[in-house]
Amino acid sequence: MFFETTFHDATEQEASLPGWRQEYRQVSTGGYDGRTMAILLPGVEILRETISVGTEQMFSAPEGSMIFYYYPKRDRSELVRGEKATGVSGFALNWTNRIGFMDADSDLLMLVLRRDAVADEDRSRIAELVEPPLENAAFLADWLLSLLGGARQQSHPCAWGKFDGVLADVITDRFELLFQKSLVRQTPHIAQTEQIYRKIRDRIFDAPDMPHSVKSLSRDLGVSAFNLRASCQSFTQIPLDRILMMLRLNGARRDLLHARCSPRKVSDIAMDWGFFHWSRFALRYKSLFGETPSQTLKG
């Protein structure tokens, strides 16, 4: 089965990948334009996701799945923020409760196997990330992209149900072949900067109506203001003050979307997220999302 869906809000797209648990938050200005394409076969899924704006992403892959990922637009020298060990391509196991940041105009291709592609004894000896040779990874990625393109035009056998099992087996064979050529890398322990960032965001969401400042967070978390700022900048490449504002604005947006069929007012939701000056809230909200809070509430 093939499907393609477009989205105009992060909260819509975060539910688009079958079996994944995700939360997306917009962290760069502009209107949201996202797209998900997928081919769903027995035990095998080809997924491609593009997003026009920068996002913070919390995600967990389907339990027991193995994933080949590839960034079609990324230069091999570019580093991913948040998910420290990922590069242009790789294999991943045990993607559970992960957090990372994607830049604007992100483009991610994934091949997800929901059945064992590696023997149990091999699986037990490897860590979470496996790095394939770039040339071989690009070859597999190009083929997967051609399958998506063909399915989109309904000109490929993947649109014909009787070939689904055969195509799934061929894809699995290529997955296994590339995996066998890959280099296993031990995943480093969660960096201190990520731990501090998680504490910051947890504190914001635990008490969203409080006007959190760097000073108050420093007291609450027992971390110096300098380390809070440095850790946030290192992990997200975004200043802490701006992250605090964007997390609260995203929280308000979620509540506005959920309140479309309720009597709640914009001012009530703004106060729930610590915004006590309505006009400033509206200005900051429009700057990030490209529309006013009232427009979001009305739909």
Secondary structure, DSSP 4 states (H G I P E B T S, - for coil): -EEEEEESSHHHHTT-STT-EEEEEE-SSS---EEEEEEEETTEEEEEEEESS-EEEEEEPPTT-EEEEE-TT--TTPPPBSSTT--SEEEEE---SEEEEE-TTEEEEEEEE-S--S-HHHHTT--SEEEPPHHHHHHHHHHHHHHHHHHHTT-SGGGSGGGHHHHHHHHHHHHHHHHHTSEEEPPPPPPHHHHHHHHHHHHHHHSTTS---HHHHHHHHT--HHHHHHHHHHHHSS-HHHHHHHHHHHHHHHHHHHTTTS---HHHHHHHTT---HHHHHHHHHHHHSS-HHHHHH-
